[in-house]
């Protein structure tokens, strides 16, 4: 089981980024969350198969059609931080 935390910057709030991330993560069988941060970034926690996390990481580089991703930072995370599904908040 792998876990990663991503911080996505750019035009990523108000463009369905979190909901689209949830769809992608669920399709990949990942648990975790996507949350808006006060500084305009989106924080994503992904827990599951390393290959699935890598696929999500690639998707985060572009996001949904209306997003304009300026960069993605990836950090190691603790798998215990995720609940049973993939949530947005």
FENBEL-V184539 format. One record per backbone hydrogen bond with DSSP energy under -0.5 kcal/mol. CO is the residue of the C=O (numbers start at 1). NH is the residue of the N-H. Records with the same first field share a line. If there is no record, write none. Layout:
# FENBEL-V184539
CO=NH + NH
This chain:
# FENBEL-V184539
2=48
3=77
4=46
5=75
6=8 + 44
7=9 + 73
8=42
9=70 + 71
10=12
11=68
16=20
17=21
18=22
19=23
20=24
21=25
22=26
23=27
24=28
25=30
26=29
31=47
32=87
33=45
34=89
35=43
37=40
41=37
42=8
43=35
44=6 + 46
45=33
46=4
47=31
48=2
49=53
50=54
51=55
52=56
53=57
54=58
55=59
56=60
57=61
59=62 + 63
64=67
68=11
71=9
73=7
75=5
77=79
78=81
79=82
85=32
87=34
